[in-house]
Amino acid sequence: MAGMTWRALLLDQLEFYWTAHFRPRLAGLTDDEYWWEPADGAWSLRPTGPGGALEPEFVRPEPPVPPVTTIAWRAMHVGRDVLGKRARAFFDPAAADAVMFDARHWPSPLPDTAAGAVALLDEAYALWRDGVAALDDDALLRPLGPRGGPYAEDSMAALVQHVNREVMAHGAEICLLRDLYRARADARDPLVAAVRRGDAAAVTAVGVGGGVSASLVAEAAGLHRWDVVRALVEAGAPVDGALHYAAGAGELDVVKLLVEHGADITAIDDRFQLDPAGWADFFQHPDVAAYLRS
């Protein structure tokens, strides 16, 4: 930490959250998820803007209990309102002479697809991140000035800190909505539901069939559902990705079962860039590491 600047600390907080936590969780986002309304009366994007353009539902003052919002609402709030408008207000040389909340800072229509939303988030994040990265500590301590509107006397550092909080809070909400959407879908599949609740007997009774997810054994292993892992493997489910979790947990018998059914002992994981033996080393299971290297 010695020698780190305030800029580096503030930027590292956002970058780490975005690259390690939030952005990977957007992979595979579908249009159905993007528009899913998890509760009656949920706020979403509606064609209420000029010419029927999509806009997030919102009222001022806020109601005492704001409605649940869709992923579409949260994503556009983060992308356009939290990151995009502020990035252009403070870092775009051709920015409109207006406060940071002004719609002229982001006049482009909001997307109606998940892919478009992810692209907008990436664009807005890059604009904000690059703008903050170009500041020194003196610039961070200066007041926002007229474009800060009612916060004109606040420092840029205070705004950066606020943006970090907003991105992390709303990003977590988007991730939770994805979890709830997946749980709803999983409940409709008897095999997946049995795996989720750790019911090995039900897994055996239901059977794998021809359409089982390639990650299901790995998901069961990640949850330490070892009886379920055995039932899935013995039923013929794909074993891709499960070996790392079994090795990291020190489950030598399960490791052997997975290897016997074709698990790749040389596979490198995305998280730690290690093979299964490396996971066994890291989590201090020398017997498993020795077996995998034998």
Secondary structure, 3 states (H helix, E strand, C coil): CCCCCHHHHHHHHHHHHHHHHHHHHHCCCCHHHHHCCCCCCCECEECCCHHHCCEECCCCCCCCCCCCECHHHHHHHHHHHHHHHHHHHHHCCCCCCCCCCCHHHCCCCCCCCHHHHHHHHHHHHHHHHHHHHCCCHHHHHCECCHHHHHHCCCEHHHHHHHHHHHHHHHHHHHHHHHHHHHHHHHCCCHHHHHHHCCCHHHHHHHCCCCCCCCCHHHHHHHCCCHHHHHHHHHCCCCCCCHHHHHHHHCCHHHHHHHHHCCCCCCCCCCCCCCCHHHHHHHCCCHHHHHHHHC
